[in-house]
Amino acid sequence: MSFSQELIQASQPYLLANQQHPFIQSVLHNQVDPDALTYYIQQDLQYANAETIVQTALIANSKTVDDQRLFADQLSRHLKSVSALFQQLSHNNHNEWSQQYDATVQPITFLYRQHILAPLSSANLLAILTPFEAGIWLYVGLGKFLSQSDQVHRDNPFYPWVDELQHGEFAGKDGISDKFMAIIDREAAHATESQLAAAKQAFLRSCLLEWYFWDAATKQISWANWTESALDGQAGEL
């Protein structure tokens, strides 16, 4: 079993949990709460800024021109697709697009950003790529799940998102997710056991944080919520 296959196998419970999350189920049934969608748009834009930094680091830490070109091409797609996708979602949700970038980075977004940015100082391609690829792999899996349900139609605000994730640029043997997994396998072949264990933990933690990202959007969790929960001494479910 390759290292990427090991990652995918270990991540199946996380993929299932994400599929079953109320936010994804609300996408499936075209019942996303407008406030939850606004929160998601604003926070994912903030997360996408961290993704840009990670992809720049992947280019900088690549040892071959082929890798640099692959990561650079994906960064270019990322910068184009994020703006187009979230602008459309904002329009469909009757939000003013120009105001979406100014949102405060909320707790789960902060933690997830820190998680994918943490390996950058290592200058290790495996360590940097693995937690980032986990999010791509999971989104492709969610897109496949939603597409195969045959319930997400053109009147659904998330239809462009689901449709895009099924295109060859993301999914399939020629998609970016499989290409990134191939690099992970190549780098894993020269990694120590401790490096492999850390990479696997980082991959799984990204999958877990994706679940919490949906949860934060559903509940619109803020720093004010966290502060109130901590200071009133009744830290129940947020």
C-alpha positions as CSV (number, residue, x, y, z in Angstrom):
1,M,0.0,0.0,0.0
2,S,1.4,3.4,-0.9
3,F,1.5,6.2,1.6
4,S,-1.2,8.1,-0.2
5,Q,-3.4,5.0,-0.2
6,E,-2.8,4.7,3.6
7,L,-3.8,8.4,4.0
8,I,-7.0,7.9,2.0
9,Q,-7.9,4.7,3.9
10,A,-7.4,6.3,7.3
11,S,-9.4,9.3,6.2
12,Q,-12.6,7.5,5.2
13,P,-14.3,8.0,8.6
14,Y,-13.6,11.8,8.3
15,L,-15.0,11.9,4.8
16,L,-18.1,10.2,5.9
17,A,-18.5,12.6,8.9
18,N,-18.1,15.6,6.6
19,Q,-20.7,14.2,4.2
20,Q,-23.1,13.8,7.1
21,H,-22.5,17.2,8.7
22,P,-25.7,19.3,8.8
23,F,-24.1,22.0,6.6
24,I,-23.3,19.6,3.8
25,Q,-26.7,18.0,4.2
26,S,-28.3,21.5,3.8
27,V,-26.3,22.0,0.6
28,L,-27.6,18.7,-0.6
29,H,-31.2,19.7,0.0
30,N,-30.7,23.4,-1.1
31,Q,-31.6,24.6,2.4
32,V,-28.4,26.5,3.5
33,D,-29.2,29.2,6.0
34,P,-28.3,32.6,4.6
35,D,-26.4,33.6,7.7
36,A,-24.5,30.3,7.7
37,L,-23.6,30.9,4.0
38,T,-22.4,34.4,4.7
39,Y,-20.2,33.2,7.5
40,Y,-18.8,30.4,5.3
41,I,-18.0,32.7,2.4
42,Q,-16.3,35.2,4.7
43,Q,-14.3,32.6,6.6
44,D,-13.3,30.6,3.6
45,L,-12.0,33.7,1.9
46,Q,-9.8,34.2,4.9
47,Y,-8.7,30.6,4.8
48,A,-8.0,30.9,1.0
49,N,-5.5,33.7,1.8
50,A,-3.5,31.1,3.9
51,E,-3.8,28.7,1.0
52,T,-2.1,31.2,-1.3
53,I,0.8,31.5,1.2
54,V,1.1,27.7,1.3
55,Q,1.1,27.3,-2.5
56,T,3.8,30.0,-2.8
57,A,5.9,28.0,-0.3
58,L,5.3,24.8,-2.3
59,I,6.8,26.6,-5.4
60,A,9.7,28.0,-3.4
61,N,10.5,24.6,-1.8
62,S,10.3,22.5,-5.0
63,K,13.5,21.1,-6.4
64,T,12.4,20.7,-10.0
65,V,11.0,22.9,-12.6
66,D,8.2,20.4,-13.2
67,D,7.1,20.7,-9.6
68,Q,7.3,24.4,-9.6
69,R,5.2,24.6,-12.8
70,L,2.6,22.3,-11.3
71,F,2.3,24.3,-8.1
72,A,2.4,27.6,-10.0
73,D,-0.4,26.5,-12.3
74,Q,-2.5,25.4,-9.3
75,L,-1.9,28.7,-7.6
76,S,-3.1,30.5,-10.7
77,R,-6.3,28.4,-10.8
78,H,-6.8,29.0,-7.1
79,L,-6.6,32.8,-7.4
80,K,-9.1,32.7,-10.3
81,S,-11.6,30.2,-9.0
82,V,-11.8,31.5,-5.4
83,S,-12.8,35.0,-6.5
84,A,-15.3,33.8,-9.1
85,L,-16.9,31.1,-6.9
86,F,-17.3,33.3,-3.8
87,Q,-18.5,36.3,-5.8
88,Q,-21.2,34.1,-7.3
89,L,-22.1,32.7,-3.9
90,S,-22.3,36.2,-2.5
91,H,-24.5,37.4,-5.3
92,N,-26.8,34.4,-4.9
93,N,-27.0,35.1,-1.1
94,H,-27.7,38.8,-1.7
95,N,-24.4,39.9,0.0
96,E,-22.3,42.8,-1.1
97,W,-19.2,41.3,-2.6
98,S,-16.9,44.2,-1.7
99,Q,-17.7,43.6,2.0
100,Q,-16.8,39.9,2.2
101,Y,-13.1,40.3,2.5
102,D,-13.2,42.4,5.6
103,A,-14.5,39.8,8.0
104,T,-12.7,39.0,11.2
105,V,-10.9,35.7,11.2
106,Q,-13.0,33.6,13.6
107,P,-11.7,30.7,15.9
108,I,-11.9,27.6,13.7
109,T,-10.6,29.6,10.7
110,F,-7.7,30.8,12.8
111,L,-6.8,27.3,14.0
112,Y,-7.1,25.8,10.5
113,R,-4.9,28.6,9.0
114,Q,-2.3,28.0,11.7
115,H,-2.4,24.3,11.0
116,I,-1.5,24.6,7.3
117,L,0.9,27.4,7.8
118,A,2.9,25.7,10.6
119,P,5.0,23.4,8.4
120,L,6.3,26.2,6.2
121,S,9.4,26.8,8.4
122,S,10.4,23.2,7.9
123,A,11.1,23.8,4.1
124,N,10.0,20.1,3.7
125,L,7.8,19.5,0.7
126,L,6.1,16.5,2.3
127,A,5.3,18.4,5.5
128,I,4.0,21.4,3.6
129,L,2.0,19.6,1.0
130,T,0.2,16.9,3.0
131,P,-2.1,19.0,5.2
132,F,-2.9,21.3,2.2
133,E,-3.7,18.3,-0.1
134,A,-6.0,16.9,2.6
135,G,-8.4,19.8,2.0
136,I,-8.4,19.4,-1.7
137,W,-8.9,15.6,-1.5
138,L,-11.8,16.1,0.9
139,Y,-13.5,18.7,-1.2
140,V,-13.2,16.5,-4.3
141,G,-14.8,13.7,-2.2
142,L,-17.6,16.0,-1.0
143,G,-18.1,17.2,-4.6
144,K,-18.4,13.6,-5.8
145,F,-20.8,12.8,-3.0
146,L,-23.1,15.8,-3.8
147,S,-22.9,15.2,-7.5
148,Q,-23.8,11.5,-7.3
149,S,-26.8,12.3,-5.2
150,D,-28.3,14.0,-8.3
151,Q,-30.0,16.4,-5.9
152,V,-27.8,19.5,-6.4
153,H,-29.3,21.3,-9.4
154,R,-28.7,24.7,-11.1
155,D,-30.9,26.6,-8.7
156,N,-28.7,25.5,-5.8
157,P,-26.1,28.3,-4.9
158,F,-23.5,25.5,-4.5
159,Y,-24.1,24.0,-7.9
160,P,-21.0,25.8,-9.5
161,W,-18.9,24.6,-6.6
162,V,-20.0,21.0,-7.0
163,D,-19.7,21.1,-10.7
164,E,-16.2,22.6,-10.6
165,L,-15.0,19.9,-8.3
166,Q,-15.9,17.2,-10.8
167,H,-13.9,18.6,-13.6
168,G,-10.7,17.0,-14.7
169,E,-8.6,19.8,-13.2
170,F,-9.6,18.6,-9.7
171,A,-10.8,15.0,-9.9
172,G,-9.7,11.9,-11.7
173,K,-6.3,10.5,-12.6
174,D,-5.3,13.8,-14.3
175,G,-6.7,16.0,-11.6
176,I,-4.6,18.1,-9.2
177,S,-5.5,16.0,-6.2
178,D,-4.1,12.8,-7.7
179,K,-1.0,14.7,-9.0
180,F,-0.4,16.1,-5.5
181,M,-0.9,12.6,-4.0
182,A,1.8,11.3,-6.5
183,I,4.2,13.9,-5.2
184,I,3.4,12.9,-1.6
185,D,4.2,9.3,-2.5
186,R,7.5,10.3,-4.1
187,E,8.5,12.4,-1.1
188,A,7.3,9.7,1.4
189,A,9.7,7.2,-0.2
190,H,12.6,9.3,1.2
191,A,11.0,10.3,4.5
192,T,11.8,8.9,8.0
193,E,9.1,7.1,10.0
194,S,8.7,10.1,12.3
195,Q,8.2,12.4,9.3
196,L,5.6,10.0,7.8
197,A,3.8,9.8,11.1
198,A,3.7,13.6,11.4
199,A,2.5,13.9,7.8
200,K,-0.3,11.4,8.4
201,Q,-1.4,13.2,11.5
202,A,-1.4,16.5,9.7
203,F,-3.5,15.0,6.9
204,L,-6.1,13.6,9.3
205,R,-6.2,16.8,11.3
206,S,-7.0,18.8,8.2
207,C,-9.9,16.5,7.5
208,L,-11.1,17.0,11.1
209,L,-10.7,20.8,10.8
210,E,-12.8,20.7,7.6
211,W,-15.7,19.2,9.7
212,Y,-15.2,21.9,12.3
213,F,-15.2,24.5,9.6
214,W,-18.7,23.4,8.5
215,D,-19.8,23.3,12.1
216,A,-18.5,26.8,12.8
217,A,-20.5,28.1,9.8
218,T,-23.6,26.3,10.9
219,K,-23.4,27.9,14.4
220,Q,-21.6,31.1,13.3
221,I,-19.0,30.6,16.1
222,S,-17.2,33.7,17.0
223,W,-14.4,34.9,19.4
224,A,-17.2,36.4,21.4
225,N,-18.9,33.0,21.8
226,W,-15.6,31.5,22.9
227,T,-14.9,34.3,25.3
228,E,-18.3,34.2,26.9
229,S,-18.1,30.4,27.3
230,A,-14.8,30.7,29.0
231,L,-15.5,33.6,31.3
232,D,-19.0,32.5,32.5
233,G,-17.5,29.1,33.6
234,Q,-20.1,27.1,31.6
235,A,-18.1,25.9,28.6
236,G,-20.8,23.8,27.0
237,E,-21.2,22.9,23.4
238,L,-20.6,25.9,21.1
